[in-house]
Amino acid sequence: MSAWQPLLRRVAEKDREAVAFTIDGQPAQALAGDTVLTAVLTQCGQLRRNEFIDAPRAGFCLMGACQDCWIVTEEGARLRACSTFIAPGMALRTGGTHD
């Protein structure tokens, strides 16, 4: 699976307000009320790369207990993607590249 092929597909609640943000410098769009995890995984196939073996990661427990959903902003701040809501203009880095 490509890093830029969405891992998740939205099937409901498609009428909420759009929120613009970027992933690895590329424009993306989420919906108001989405977590960063949902926002990223509806756009691409990984949340980040594992820092030890460079394997793709997409979160694990999805409820804030496992520490696997960290993502980095363009400024270098770490966010917990499963419990942080997407905000307009957020700039996120997954460590992925376009194919």
Rosetta blueprint (number, residue, H / E / L):
1 M L
2 S L
3 A L
4 W L
5 Q L
6 P L
7 L L
8 L L
9 R L
10 R L
11 V L
12 A L
13 E L
14 K L
15 D L
16 R L
17 E L
18 A E
19 V E
20 A E
21 F E
22 T E
23 I E
24 D L
25 G L
26 Q E
27 P E
28 A E
29 Q E
30 A E
31 L E
32 A L
33 G L
34 D L
35 T E
36 V H
37 L H
38 T H
39 A H
40 V H
41 L H
42 T L
43 Q L
44 C L
45 G L
46 Q L
47 L L
48 R E
49 R E
50 N L
51 E L
52 F L
53 I L
54 D L
55 A L
56 P E
57 R E
58 A L
59 G L
60 F L
61 C L
62 L L
63 M L
64 G L
65 A L
66 C L
67 Q L
68 D L
69 C L
70 W E
71 I E
72 V E
73 T E
74 E L
75 E L
76 G L
77 A L
78 R E
79 L E
80 R E
81 A L
82 C L
83 S L
84 T L
85 F E
86 I L
87 A L
88 P L
89 G L
90 M L
91 A E
92 L E
93 R E
94 T L
95 G L
96 G L
97 T L
98 H L
99 D L
